[in-house]
Amino acid sequence: MAKTVLVINSGSSSIKYQLVDLESGEGLASGLVEKIGEPVNGIYTHKYNGEKHQFEDEVIKDHEQGLKRVLAFFDEYGPDLKEYDLVAVGHRVVQGGSVFPTPALVTPENIQKVKDLAVLAPLHNGPEAVGAEVMTRLLPDVPQGFVFDSSFFFQLPEASATYALNKEVADKYQIRRYGAHGTSHEFIGGVAPEVAGKDPEGLKQIVLHIGNGASVSAQISGKPVETSMGLTPLEGLMMGSRTGDIDPAAVFHLIRNAGMNVDELDTLFNKKSGLMGMTGHGDMREVLALCDEGDETASLAIDIYVHRIVGYIGNYTAQMGGLDVLTFTAGVGENSDPIRSMVCAKLAPFGVKLDEEKNKVRSSEPRIISTPDSSVTVCVIPTNEELAIAQKVAKLAEEGDAYGISLLLN
């Protein structure tokens, strides 16, 4: 019987889920609950065995209602969770702060700590804690665990993690670089050496996780030495709707001259900027289509997007004293050959050589897209955060059972 983990990603108005087979690494079933808490019918989508079931038949008032329906989908449309030996439920959490440097069992105490950390991730931690709270009620006999996006980057060197802010203020309000997408960066950093055919020991690599949210990490021997996101996921690269790096004094300027308040600025910087703010479209495919039509603003947006990525690659290469492997992953990284081509073209003076034919191939398989004589091996590797979360939580549950800790879940 296959051992499985149900991975849950609870957002403020949505829930993503996937049932992962621990042995094969496959996603056996997946789905999405949308428009939770909105005064309109929500949308449920459940995919299994090549079939897609979609419903828009009720207002979804809260996460408990949504998750009850999700479990009913498994009973009605499959796969049966009892037959597939559900060993754990894993919950993705964006911010673990300094409280959670490693994954943790879901307990009442840890749920409260995740809620408390919402001060560092107000859009994410609250709903993620609620999702875990609900699932422990719905599946009280199944061990459950939190996996934190920030844990991988808790290993950053102090010089990278520390802002040049007044120390007393920084310490009091826990202001430091926490990073995000850590589960993806750790996963890619672990499989890239095998894909590239290189010894992981001493390997200097840069991982470009570029999707609607985008971040860069630098790793030596699989350990992080730099990352672009900071206290929150706002810092770093230009993104689908986020500004990325911007002079903090822009905040003061807009408060004084535009009369904007904190909530308005938060919305502007996180939801109405980046590609969306410049072009009206947050989807890279739509922005590139505008470029093909000769839209100058869209072309400028892409130039900025690529400029930021190349700038971080240069910075991190210098910090590491060299670069062996450069990997593209996530939605844009895996699927946009024009963006990969533009980034690598700017790196050509440093000996990076892209095989354009390999770059244009659409594939879900990990692959090398650079030429054999390139100074840096360039890879495309699909990320699999769900598998990484499932593996961590399964290990956590196994250790918990060994010490009787799973009794705390009830």
C-alpha positions as CSV (number, residue, x, y, z in Angstrom):
1,M,0.0,0.0,0.0
2,A,1.3,3.4,-1.0
3,K,2.1,5.8,1.9
4,T,0.8,9.3,1.3
5,V,0.9,12.8,2.8
6,L,-1.8,15.4,2.2
7,V,-0.2,18.8,1.7
8,I,-2.3,21.8,2.5
9,N,-1.5,25.4,1.5
10,S,-4.2,27.7,3.2
11,G,-4.5,31.3,1.9
12,S,-6.8,34.0,3.1
13,S,-9.4,33.2,0.5
14,S,-8.2,29.9,-1.0
15,I,-6.9,26.4,-0.2
16,K,-4.5,24.5,-2.4
17,Y,-4.0,20.8,-1.7
18,Q,-2.2,17.8,-3.1
19,L,-2.0,14.1,-2.1
20,V,1.6,13.0,-2.5
21,D,2.9,9.4,-2.9
22,L,6.0,9.2,-0.8
23,E,7.6,6.4,-2.7
24,S,7.2,7.7,-6.3
25,G,7.0,11.4,-5.4
26,E,3.9,11.7,-7.6
27,G,1.0,13.9,-6.9
28,L,-1.9,11.5,-6.9
29,A,-4.6,14.1,-6.6
30,S,-4.8,17.8,-6.3
31,G,-7.3,20.6,-6.0
32,L,-8.1,24.2,-5.2
33,V,-10.8,25.9,-3.2
34,E,-11.4,29.6,-4.2
35,K,-13.3,32.6,-2.9
36,I,-13.5,31.6,0.7
37,G,-15.3,34.2,2.8
38,E,-16.6,36.1,-0.2
39,P,-20.3,36.9,-0.7
40,V,-20.4,34.9,-3.9
41,N,-20.3,31.2,-4.7
42,G,-16.9,29.7,-4.2
43,I,-15.2,27.4,-6.7
44,Y,-14.0,23.9,-5.9
45,T,-11.7,22.0,-8.2
46,H,-10.6,18.4,-7.6
47,K,-8.3,16.5,-10.0
48,Y,-7.7,12.7,-9.9
49,N,-6.9,10.0,-12.4
50,G,-7.1,12.3,-15.4
51,E,-10.5,13.6,-14.4
52,K,-11.3,17.2,-13.3
53,H,-14.3,17.9,-11.1
54,Q,-15.3,21.5,-10.7
55,F,-18.2,23.0,-8.7
56,E,-19.5,26.5,-8.1
57,D,-22.6,25.7,-6.0
58,E,-22.3,27.3,-2.6
59,V,-20.9,30.3,-0.7
60,I,-17.9,29.1,1.3
61,K,-18.0,30.9,4.5
62,D,-14.8,29.7,6.1
63,H,-11.9,27.2,5.8
64,E,-13.7,24.5,7.8
65,Q,-16.5,24.4,5.3
66,G,-14.0,24.3,2.4
67,L,-11.8,21.5,3.9
68,K,-14.8,19.4,4.9
69,R,-15.9,19.5,1.2
70,V,-12.3,18.6,0.1
71,L,-12.3,15.5,2.3
72,A,-15.7,14.6,0.8
73,F,-14.2,14.8,-2.7
74,F,-11.6,12.2,-1.8
75,D,-14.4,9.9,-0.5
76,E,-16.6,10.5,-3.6
77,Y,-14.1,10.9,-6.5
78,G,-10.9,9.3,-5.1
79,P,-8.5,8.3,-4.1
80,D,-9.7,6.9,-0.9
81,L,-7.4,8.2,1.8
82,K,-7.8,5.0,3.9
83,E,-6.7,2.8,1.1
84,Y,-3.7,5.0,0.3
85,D,-2.4,5.0,3.9
86,L,-2.4,8.7,4.8
87,V,0.5,8.9,7.2
88,A,0.5,12.7,7.8
89,V,-0.9,16.1,6.8
90,G,1.6,18.8,6.0
91,H,0.9,22.5,6.2
92,R,3.0,25.1,4.4
93,V,3.7,28.2,6.4
94,V,5.5,31.3,5.0
95,Q,7.0,32.7,8.2
96,G,8.5,30.7,11.1
97,G,10.6,33.6,12.3
98,S,13.3,32.6,14.8
99,V,10.8,30.4,16.6
100,F,10.8,27.6,14.0
101,P,14.2,27.0,12.4
102,T,13.0,23.5,11.5
103,P,9.6,21.8,10.7
104,A,7.3,21.3,13.7
105,L,4.4,19.2,14.8
106,V,1.0,20.8,14.7
107,T,0.0,21.2,18.4
108,P,-2.3,23.8,20.0
109,E,0.9,25.6,21.3
110,N,2.5,25.7,17.9
111,I,-0.7,26.8,16.2
112,Q,-0.7,29.8,18.5
113,K,2.9,30.5,17.8
114,V,2.2,30.5,14.0
115,K,-0.6,33.0,14.6
116,D,1.6,35.2,16.7
117,L,4.1,35.3,13.8
118,A,1.5,36.8,11.6
119,V,3.0,40.1,12.6
120,L,5.8,39.2,10.2
121,A,3.5,37.8,7.5
122,P,0.0,39.2,7.9
123,L,-1.3,37.9,4.6
124,H,-0.1,34.3,5.2
125,N,0.4,33.0,8.7
126,G,-3.1,33.6,10.0
127,P,-4.9,31.6,7.3
128,E,-2.2,28.9,7.5
129,A,-2.7,28.5,11.2
130,V,-6.5,28.3,10.7
131,G,-6.0,25.6,8.1
132,A,-4.0,23.5,10.5
133,E,-6.5,24.1,13.3
134,V,-9.4,22.9,11.1
135,M,-7.6,19.8,9.8
136,T,-6.6,18.6,13.3
137,R,-10.4,18.7,14.1
138,L,-11.3,16.9,10.9
139,L,-8.5,14.3,11.0
140,P,-7.7,14.0,14.7
141,D,-5.9,10.7,14.4
142,V,-3.5,11.7,11.6
143,P,-0.2,13.3,12.6
144,Q,0.2,16.8,11.2
145,G,3.2,19.1,10.7
146,F,4.1,22.6,9.8
147,V,6.9,23.2,7.2
148,F,8.2,26.8,7.1
149,D,9.4,28.7,4.0
150,S,11.8,30.6,6.2
151,S,13.5,27.6,7.8
152,F,16.0,27.0,5.0
153,F,17.2,30.6,5.1
154,F,17.6,30.6,8.9
155,Q,21.0,29.2,8.1
156,L,22.1,32.4,6.4
157,P,25.4,33.9,7.5
158,E,24.9,36.9,9.8
159,A,26.3,39.3,7.3
160,S,23.6,38.3,4.9
161,A,20.7,38.0,7.4
162,T,21.3,41.3,9.2
163,Y,20.0,44.7,8.1
164,A,22.0,47.8,9.0
165,L,19.2,49.0,11.2
166,N,19.4,50.3,14.7
167,K,20.2,47.1,16.6
168,E,17.9,47.8,19.5
169,V,14.9,48.4,17.1
170,A,15.9,45.4,14.9
171,D,16.1,43.0,18.0
172,K,12.9,44.3,19.6
173,Y,10.8,43.9,16.5
174,Q,12.6,40.8,15.0
175,I,13.6,42.6,11.9
176,R,16.1,40.5,9.8
177,R,16.2,38.7,6.5
178,Y,14.0,35.6,6.7
179,G,13.6,34.9,3.0
180,A,10.8,33.0,1.4
181,H,10.3,30.1,-1.1
182,G,12.8,28.3,1.1
183,T,11.2,24.9,0.6
184,S,11.6,25.3,-3.2
185,H,15.2,26.6,-3.0
186,E,16.2,23.8,-0.7
187,F,14.6,21.2,-3.0
188,I,16.2,22.6,-6.2
189,G,19.6,23.0,-4.5
190,G,19.4,19.3,-3.5
191,V,18.7,17.9,-6.9
192,A,20.6,20.4,-9.1
193,P,24.0,18.7,-8.6
194,E,22.7,15.4,-9.9
195,V,21.1,17.0,-12.9
196,A,24.2,19.0,-13.7
197,G,26.5,16.0,-13.1
198,K,28.6,17.7,-10.5
199,D,29.8,16.9,-7.0
200,P,27.6,18.7,-4.4
201,E,30.5,19.3,-2.1
202,G,31.8,22.9,-2.6
203,L,29.3,23.4,-5.5
204,K,28.5,27.1,-6.0
205,Q,24.9,27.5,-7.4
206,I,22.3,30.1,-7.9
207,V,18.6,29.2,-7.9
208,L,16.1,31.5,-9.7
209,H,12.6,30.7,-8.4
210,I,10.7,33.0,-10.7
211,G,6.9,32.9,-10.9
212,N,4.3,35.4,-9.8
213,G,6.4,35.7,-6.7
214,A,10.1,35.6,-7.4
215,S,13.3,35.1,-5.4
216,V,17.0,34.2,-5.9
217,S,19.2,32.2,-3.6
218,A,22.9,31.5,-3.6
219,Q,24.1,28.2,-2.2
220,I,27.5,26.6,-1.5
221,S,27.4,22.8,-0.8
222,G,23.6,23.0,-0.5
223,K,23.7,25.6,2.3
224,P,22.2,29.1,1.7
225,V,24.6,32.1,1.7
226,E,22.2,34.7,0.2
227,T,18.6,35.2,-0.7
228,S,16.7,38.1,-2.3
229,M,13.5,38.2,-0.2
230,G,13.9,39.8,3.2
231,L,11.7,40.5,6.3
232,T,8.8,39.9,3.9
233,P,8.4,38.5,0.4
234,L,8.3,42.1,-1.0
235,E,12.1,42.6,-1.2
236,G,14.2,41.5,-4.2
237,L,13.2,40.9,-7.7
238,M,10.5,42.6,-9.7
239,M,7.4,40.3,-9.5
240,G,4.0,39.8,-10.9
241,S,2.4,42.4,-8.6
242,R,5.2,43.3,-6.2
243,T,7.7,46.1,-6.6
244,G,10.7,44.2,-5.4
245,D,13.6,46.4,-4.3
246,I,12.6,50.1,-3.9
247,D,14.0,53.0,-1.9
248,P,12.3,52.8,1.5
249,A,12.0,56.6,1.4
250,A,9.4,56.1,-1.3
251,V,7.1,55.2,1.6
252,F,7.8,58.5,3.3
253,H,7.3,60.4,0.1
254,L,3.9,58.9,-0.6
255,I,2.7,59.4,3.0
256,R,3.7,63.1,2.9
257,N,2.7,64.0,-0.6
258,A,0.0,61.5,-1.6
259,G,-1.6,61.2,1.9
260,M,-1.5,57.4,1.6
261,N,-1.8,55.3,4.8
262,V,-0.1,52.1,5.7
263,D,-2.8,49.8,4.2
264,E,-2.9,51.7,1.0
265,L,0.9,51.5,0.7
266,D,0.9,47.8,1.5
267,T,-1.7,47.2,-1.3
268,L,0.2,49.4,-3.7
269,F,3.6,47.7,-3.2
270,N,2.4,44.1,-2.9
271,K,-0.7,43.9,-5.2
272,K,-0.6,46.8,-7.7
273,S,3.0,47.1,-8.7
274,G,5.5,44.9,-10.6
275,L,4.4,43.7,-14.0
276,M,0.7,44.3,-13.0
277,G,1.4,47.9,-12.0
278,M,3.4,48.7,-15.1
279,T,1.4,46.9,-17.8
280,G,-2.0,46.0,-16.3
281,H,-1.1,42.3,-16.6
282,G,0.6,40.1,-13.9
283,D,1.0,37.1,-16.2
284,M,4.4,37.0,-18.0
285,R,2.8,35.4,-21.1
286,E,0.5,38.4,-21.5
287,V,3.3,40.9,-21.0
288,L,5.5,39.1,-23.5
289,A,2.6,39.1,-26.0
290,L,2.3,42.9,-25.5
291,C,6.0,43.2,-26.3
292,D,5.5,41.3,-29.5
293,E,2.8,43.9,-30.4
294,G,5.3,46.7,-29.9
295,D,4.1,47.9,-26.5
296,E,6.9,50.1,-25.2
297,T,5.8,50.0,-21.5
298,A,5.7,46.2,-21.6
299,S,9.1,46.1,-23.2
300,L,10.4,48.4,-20.4
301,A,8.8,46.1,-17.8
302,I,10.6,43.1,-19.2
303,D,13.9,45.0,-19.4
304,I,13.6,45.9,-15.7
305,Y,12.6,42.3,-14.9
306,V,15.7,40.8,-16.6
307,H,17.9,43.6,-15.3
308,R,17.1,42.8,-11.7
309,I,17.7,39.1,-12.2
310,V,21.1,39.6,-13.8
311,G,22.0,42.1,-11.1
312,Y,21.4,39.5,-8.4
313,I,23.3,36.8,-10.3
314,G,26.3,39.2,-10.5
315,N,26.1,40.1,-6.9
316,Y,25.8,36.5,-5.7
317,T,28.5,35.2,-8.0
318,A,30.9,37.8,-6.5
319,Q,29.8,36.9,-3.0
320,M,30.5,33.2,-3.6
321,G,33.7,33.8,-5.5
322,G,32.4,32.0,-8.6
323,L,29.4,30.1,-10.0
324,D,29.1,26.5,-11.2
325,V,25.4,26.0,-11.7
326,L,22.5,28.4,-12.5
327,T,19.0,26.9,-12.3
328,F,15.7,28.3,-13.4
329,T,12.5,27.1,-11.7
330,A,8.9,27.9,-10.9
331,G,6.3,29.2,-13.4
332,V,8.3,31.7,-15.4
333,G,11.6,29.9,-14.9
334,E,10.3,26.6,-16.1
335,N,8.1,27.8,-18.9
336,S,9.4,31.1,-20.4
337,D,12.2,30.4,-22.8
338,P,12.4,34.1,-23.9
339,I,13.2,35.2,-20.3
340,R,15.8,32.5,-19.9
341,S,17.4,33.5,-23.2
342,M,17.4,37.2,-22.3
343,V,19.0,36.5,-18.9
344,C,21.7,34.3,-20.3
345,A,22.4,36.7,-23.2
346,K,23.5,39.3,-20.6
347,L,25.8,36.7,-19.0
348,A,27.5,35.8,-22.3
349,P,30.5,38.1,-21.7
350,F,31.3,35.8,-18.7
351,G,31.3,32.7,-20.7
352,V,27.7,31.6,-20.2
353,K,26.5,29.8,-23.4
354,L,22.9,28.8,-23.9
355,D,21.9,26.1,-26.3
356,E,18.9,27.9,-27.9
357,E,17.4,24.7,-29.3
358,K,17.4,23.0,-25.9
359,N,16.1,26.2,-24.3
360,K,13.1,26.2,-26.6
361,V,12.0,22.6,-25.7
362,R,8.9,22.5,-23.5
363,S,9.4,19.7,-21.0
364,S,8.4,18.8,-17.4
365,E,11.7,17.0,-17.0
366,P,14.9,18.4,-15.3
367,R,17.4,19.3,-18.0
368,I,20.6,21.2,-19.0
369,I,20.0,24.0,-21.5
370,S,23.6,25.3,-21.7
371,T,26.3,24.1,-24.2
372,P,29.0,21.7,-23.1
373,D,31.6,24.5,-23.2
374,S,29.6,27.0,-21.1
375,S,31.5,28.4,-18.1
376,V,28.3,27.8,-16.0
377,T,26.0,24.8,-16.3
378,V,22.5,26.3,-16.9
379,C,19.6,24.0,-15.9
380,V,15.8,24.0,-15.9
381,I,14.4,22.0,-13.0
382,P,10.7,21.9,-12.1
383,T,10.2,22.6,-8.4
384,N,8.2,20.3,-6.2
385,E,7.5,22.0,-3.0
386,E,4.6,19.6,-2.2
387,L,7.0,16.6,-2.3
388,A,9.5,18.4,-0.2
389,I,6.9,19.3,2.4
390,A,5.5,15.7,2.3
391,Q,8.9,14.2,2.9
392,K,9.7,16.5,5.8
393,V,6.3,16.0,7.5
394,A,6.4,12.2,7.1
395,K,9.8,12.2,8.8
396,L,8.4,14.5,11.5
397,A,5.5,12.2,12.1
398,E,7.7,9.1,12.2
399,E,10.0,10.7,14.8
400,G,6.9,11.9,16.7
401,D,5.5,8.3,16.8
402,A,8.9,7.0,18.0
403,Y,8.8,9.3,21.0
404,G,5.0,9.2,21.6
405,I,4.7,12.9,20.7
406,S,1.8,12.2,18.3
407,L,-0.4,12.0,21.4
408,L,0.0,15.8,21.6
409,L,-2.0,16.2,18.4
410,N,-5.3,15.0,20.0
